[in-house]
Amino acid sequence: MTTTVSRISQAQAAWEAWNHLGFTQRSERLKKLASELPALRDAKIQALLRQLLDRSITLEPIQVMPGPTGESNELYLNGRGVVLVSGDNTATEVAMVGQLMTALACGNCVLLQWPEQQEWARNLVEKAHMFGLPKGAIQYLPDTELEPLLALDGIAVIAAVCTPEQAREINRQLAQRNGLLVQLVTETDPQTCTHLLQPDHLLRFVTERTRTINTTAVGGNATLLELGSTEL
């Protein structure tokens, strides 16, 4: 568990730089990665990734909302932080890659855990690093059970590929946590990935942020700024 905590810390340290790239640049890097990694060349995986990565670019635009006193309010989307992508014995490679790449495209750093396919998961992470993905952006968790991970601090989202029954159990355990709420995003249809293809799926991996730039004085009277800066 000490190793897992250390990897969460590494992911948190890498998150700001990865999130700062923006949706378009991340999508381009992940498309290039998908074309180079042997594990991602399956036709179903390629078709799914094209849809998910193209959709992620649509989250890039910043909405400008002028304020009543002249300030500029910008609404934009950010990744949530560290995402644990986990699969049970019903998970498929297509669904796992879908959850993994969605999390990355939306500006999150990923911890990958799939006990039933440890070699596949380890190889995917190692190859991703070889082809240029930052080591803190994606890490593999070996020989780890899911239940103790659900109680750890520092994880913002659980992206699980599992049965509906397992999803309810994960949700129950997350509800018993203290501190910040953890978002649960499940794919319970690993064969056809119906949840991954929903229009709002990507939005569950992001959070809204606002940035206010106020270049006016109280009441929107810019003249007061000039008066306030005059030397007496």
Backbone torsions as a table, in degrees:
resi	resn	phi	psi	omega
1	MET	NA	-29.2	176.8
2	THR	-61.2	-40.0	177.9
3	THR	-63.0	-40.2	179.5
4	THR	-64.1	-44.0	178.5
5	VAL	-60.8	-40.2	178.2
6	SER	-62.8	-38.9	-179.3
7	ARG	-72.2	-32.2	173.4
8	ILE	-62.7	-42.7	178.6
9	SER	-62.8	-40.7	178.0
10	GLN	-63.8	-39.8	178.9
11	ALA	-65.7	-41.8	178.2
12	GLN	-62.9	-38.2	179.6
13	ALA	-67.2	-32.0	-178.3
14	ALA	-86.7	-14.1	-170.6
15	TRP	-62.1	-45.8	-174.6
16	GLU	-59.3	-45.0	-179.1
17	ALA	-66.2	-42.0	179.9
18	TRP	-66.7	-43.8	179.7
19	ASN	-64.6	-33.9	-176.3
20	HIS	-69.5	-17.7	-179.4
21	LEU	-61.5	-30.9	-176.8
22	GLY	90.6	159.0	-174.0
23	PHE	-65.6	-41.2	-176.8
24	THR	-65.7	-47.5	-178.4
25	GLN	-67.0	-39.0	177.4
26	ARG	-63.9	-43.0	-179.9
27	SER	-60.0	-42.8	179.6
28	GLU	-63.2	-41.4	179.6
29	ARG	-66.8	-39.1	-178.3
30	LEU	-73.0	-33.4	174.9
31	LYS	-63.3	-42.1	178.0
32	LYS	-63.7	-42.3	178.0
33	LEU	-61.2	-43.4	-178.2
34	ALA	-63.8	-30.1	179.8
35	SER	-79.2	-17.7	-174.8
36	GLU	-102.6	-29.8	-176.1
37	LEU	-79.6	125.9	178.2
38	PRO	-57.9	-36.1	-177.4
39	ALA	-66.8	-15.2	-176.3
40	LEU	-109.3	9.5	-175.2
41	ARG	-88.3	-1.7	176.0
42	ASP	-58.7	141.2	-175.2
43	ALA	-61.1	-40.1	179.5
44	LYS	-66.4	-40.9	178.9
45	ILE	-64.0	-44.0	-179.4
46	GLN	-62.0	-42.1	-179.8
47	ALA	-64.7	-42.2	179.2
48	LEU	-65.7	-44.5	-177.6
49	LEU	-65.1	-35.6	177.7
50	ARG	-58.9	-44.5	-180.0
51	GLN	-65.9	-48.0	-175.6
52	LEU	-65.4	-44.5	-176.7
53	LEU	-72.2	-34.7	175.2
54	ASP	-66.2	-39.5	178.4
55	ARG	-65.8	-35.6	-177.2
56	SER	-62.4	-31.0	179.7
57	ILE	-63.5	-30.2	-179.0
58	THR	-68.5	-11.2	178.5
59	LEU	-86.8	-3.8	-175.5
60	GLU	-69.1	-43.4	-171.3
61	PRO	-57.6	139.7	176.0
62	ILE	-93.5	132.5	177.5
63	GLN	-93.2	123.5	179.5
64	VAL	-96.4	127.0	-178.0
65	MET	-126.3	98.2	-179.3
66	PRO	-59.7	137.3	-179.7
67	GLY	-89.1	164.8	-176.6
68	PRO	-66.5	-21.6	-179.4
69	THR	-107.3	16.4	175.3
70	GLY	98.3	-6.2	-179.4
71	GLU	-74.6	158.8	178.2
72	SER	-104.4	120.4	177.8
73	ASN	-108.3	122.3	-179.3
74	GLU	-111.6	126.4	177.6
75	LEU	-104.2	124.4	-179.0
76	TYR	-142.9	169.9	-176.2
77	LEU	-111.3	141.1	179.8
78	ASN	-125.9	154.3	167.9
79	GLY	-65.3	157.0	-177.3
80	ARG	-82.7	-26.1	-178.9
81	GLY	138.8	-118.6	-178.2
82	VAL	-99.1	127.9	-180.0
83	VAL	-114.0	128.8	172.9
84	LEU	-94.2	113.5	176.5
85	VAL	-97.4	117.4	-172.6
86	SER	-129.9	143.4	177.7
87	GLY	-129.2	146.6	175.2
88	ASP	-102.3	-163.6	-175.1
89	ASN	-76.5	-4.6	175.9
90	THR	-97.5	-7.6	-174.6
91	ALA	-68.2	151.6	175.8
92	THR	-116.8	160.3	178.4
93	GLU	-61.6	-37.9	-179.4
94	VAL	-60.9	-49.1	-178.2
95	ALA	-66.6	-39.6	179.7
96	MET	-64.9	-43.6	177.9
97	VAL	-63.8	-37.8	178.5
98	GLY	-60.7	-47.0	177.9
99	GLN	-65.0	-43.0	-178.7
100	LEU	-61.3	-50.6	-175.9
101	MET	-72.1	-32.0	175.1
102	THR	-62.8	-46.0	179.3
103	ALA	-59.9	-45.3	179.9
104	LEU	-66.1	-44.5	-178.1
105	ALA	-62.0	-29.9	-178.3
106	CYS	-87.6	7.0	173.1
107	GLY	93.1	22.2	178.7
108	ASN	-106.4	157.9	170.5
109	CYS	-98.8	144.5	-167.9
110	VAL	-116.9	137.8	165.8
111	LEU	-110.3	122.0	-174.7
112	LEU	-103.4	126.1	-178.0
113	GLN	-136.8	116.2	178.4
114	TRP	-147.0	86.0	-174.3
115	PRO	-56.2	-33.3	-177.1
116	GLU	-75.2	-17.7	-179.5
117	GLN	-136.3	59.1	-174.9
118	GLN	-65.2	-40.9	-178.2
119	GLU	-64.6	-43.1	178.7
120	TRP	-61.8	-45.7	-178.4
121	ALA	-64.8	-44.4	179.9
122	ARG	-62.8	-44.7	-178.8
123	ASN	-63.9	-39.4	179.9
124	LEU	-62.0	-45.1	-179.3
125	VAL	-66.0	-44.4	-179.8
126	GLU	-61.9	-42.7	180.0
127	LYS	-68.4	-36.0	177.7
128	ALA	-61.2	-39.6	176.9
129	HIS	-66.7	-40.7	-179.8
130	MET	-61.6	-33.2	-178.2
131	PHE	-94.5	17.1	166.9
132	GLY	104.3	-0.3	177.6
133	LEU	-75.4	133.6	-178.3
134	PRO	-56.3	140.0	-176.8
135	LYS	-62.0	-33.1	178.4
136	GLY	-75.2	-17.5	-177.3
137	ALA	-76.1	-29.8	178.9
138	ILE	-144.8	126.7	-178.9
139	GLN	-136.7	152.2	-179.6
140	TYR	-102.1	135.9	176.0
141	LEU	-105.9	107.9	-177.0
142	PRO	-85.1	144.4	169.9
143	ASP	48.6	47.8	-176.9
144	THR	-122.2	131.5	173.5
145	GLU	-79.8	150.1	-176.2
146	LEU	-71.1	-41.1	-170.9
147	GLU	-54.0	-50.0	179.9
148	PRO	-65.5	-25.1	179.2
149	LEU	-68.1	-29.4	-176.5
150	LEU	-66.6	-19.4	-178.4
151	ALA	-94.6	-4.4	-174.8
152	LEU	-77.6	143.5	174.0
153	ASP	-76.3	155.2	174.5
154	GLY	98.1	-10.1	177.8
155	ILE	-96.9	126.8	-176.3
156	ALA	-96.5	-30.1	-175.8
157	VAL	-140.7	138.8	168.4
158	ILE	-106.5	114.9	177.6
159	ALA	-107.0	99.5	-171.3
160	ALA	-109.5	141.5	168.2
161	VAL	-109.4	110.5	-169.2
162	CYS	-161.5	-180.0	176.5
163	THR	-78.9	161.1	175.8
164	PRO	-58.2	-36.4	179.2
165	GLU	-65.3	-42.8	178.0
166	GLN	-65.7	-36.5	178.4
167	ALA	-61.9	-42.0	178.4
168	ARG	-64.9	-38.5	179.5
169	GLU	-67.1	-41.7	177.1
170	ILE	-61.7	-43.2	179.8
171	ASN	-61.6	-39.6	179.2
172	ARG	-63.5	-43.2	-179.9
173	GLN	-67.6	-37.8	178.4
174	LEU	-66.0	-32.9	179.7
175	ALA	-67.2	-21.2	-179.5
176	GLN	-88.5	-4.2	179.7
177	ARG	-68.7	151.5	169.2
178	ASN	-94.3	158.3	175.7
179	GLY	88.7	-151.4	-174.5
180	LEU	-65.8	146.1	177.5
181	LEU	-69.4	143.8	177.3
182	VAL	-110.2	128.2	-179.7
183	GLN	-76.4	134.9	175.6
184	LEU	-109.8	123.2	178.7
185	VAL	-124.0	112.3	-173.8
186	THR	-113.6	151.4	167.0
187	GLU	-120.7	105.2	-177.4
188	THR	-101.0	8.0	176.4
189	ASP	-125.6	72.4	-171.5
190	PRO	-68.3	-14.0	-179.2
191	GLN	-81.8	-44.3	-177.9
192	THR	-110.5	-7.6	174.1
193	CYS	55.7	46.8	-177.5
194	THR	-65.6	-32.7	-179.8
195	HIS	-73.1	-39.3	178.7
196	LEU	-61.0	-28.2	-176.6
197	LEU	-90.7	-0.7	177.4
198	GLN	-67.9	143.9	-176.9
199	PRO	-59.0	-29.4	-176.2
200	ASP	-95.1	5.9	-174.5
201	HIS	-62.3	-45.3	-178.4
202	LEU	-64.0	-32.1	-177.2
203	LEU	-64.7	-18.9	-179.8
204	ARG	-78.9	-9.3	178.1
205	PHE	-101.0	3.1	-177.8
206	VAL	-127.0	168.3	175.1
207	THR	-136.9	149.3	-179.6
208	GLU	-80.6	141.3	174.2
209	ARG	-130.4	152.5	174.9
210	THR	-124.7	146.5	177.6
211	ARG	-130.1	123.3	-178.2
212	THR	-110.0	128.3	176.1
213	ILE	-117.3	109.6	-175.7
214	ASN	-107.3	108.4	-178.9
215	THR	-105.3	9.6	179.4
216	THR	-119.1	168.2	178.1
217	ALA	-89.8	-178.3	179.3
218	VAL	-57.7	131.6	180.0
219	GLY	86.5	-2.4	177.2
220	GLY	80.8	13.6	-179.0
221	ASN	-94.9	100.7	-176.8
222	ALA	-66.4	-20.5	179.5
223	THR	-60.4	-32.7	-179.2
224	LEU	-65.0	-31.4	177.3
225	LEU	-64.3	-43.0	180.0
226	GLU	-64.6	-42.4	179.0
227	LEU	-64.4	-38.0	-177.6
228	GLY	-69.6	-23.0	-178.2
229	SER	-96.1	-0.8	-178.4
230	THR	-76.0	131.7	177.0
231	GLU	-74.9	133.8	179.3
232	LEU	-95.4	NA	NA
